[in-house]
Amino acid sequence: MEIVKKLVSKDNSVKYLLKMEDGNTIETLYMYDGQLKLTYHSTVCVSSQVGCSQGCFFCATGKQGFVRNLTSLEITEQVDTCVSYCREMNLMPIDAVVFAGMGEPLMNYENVKEAIVNIYEKYKIGNFEIATVGLTPKIDKLISDFKGSPINIRLNLSLHASSNESRKPIMPVTSKYSIESIIDAAVKYAETFKRKTRLRYMIFKGINDTELDLQRLEALLKGKPLKLIISAYNDNNIKGLTAPKQSEVIDFYNKLKDKIDCGIFHNFGADIKGGCGQLRQENIED
Ligand code: SF4
């Protein structure tokens, strides 16, 4: 894999644009938590597909369409690149690999699974996270494949709306898998692995940050083994979407925090186009 671009952020994150043998490019993000605030301090965010078929309205990768799945080797090579960087810079070894780059990892299930096992065996990295729009049959498969395994996979479901009606326009997958079925799968996953499942909620100013959203989120999540992680939409110039101010994100969080388990997500590498697909999109448009 060839490094086409390497951007180093003020927060020490590094974003790579990598070119594969067939000329396709993907993004990989290395996230360094120098202040030791988060669970994992040295993390790689990998891509699992070139492009993506899910068409989430807010996503730069979704706009590019689906090209192909990555092989398990191409996924592992992204981790190899970041391991080399950490060694060169004398940073702490990588402690987690997150599938939250380009693509929907559960649409490339077998290669993602093989890569997880390879990375675990090669580097003894035992912590993984899969970010998904909520393909519930594949969540069931993850449960049956990794139950009892020493490999720890945290599930991170993209919710981003509080009703099916409001989620469909921004996440078309909702027509296939309803919010209720996704939450059922998330609860089952949490109960199996005895660890709360995370649900991501990206705030789009004026769209999903109303009083009604707060009420619906409370009704959906209260008392369940789930944690809502709230963040600002990482602005990538998509028409009709506005990023909230950080104070508005905090305000939304404050209104929920005594009702359901929730937290605020840190956007790594905002100054180096840390949101998924942005760097590749810019290169395509060059
Ligand atoms: S957010 Fe994820 S699943 Fe949705 S279009 Fe983007 S890459 Fe695909």
Residues whose N, C-alpha, C, O or C-beta is under 5 A from the ligand:
A	BS01	SF4	C52 Q54 G55 C56 C59 T61 G62 G101 M102 G103 E104 V133
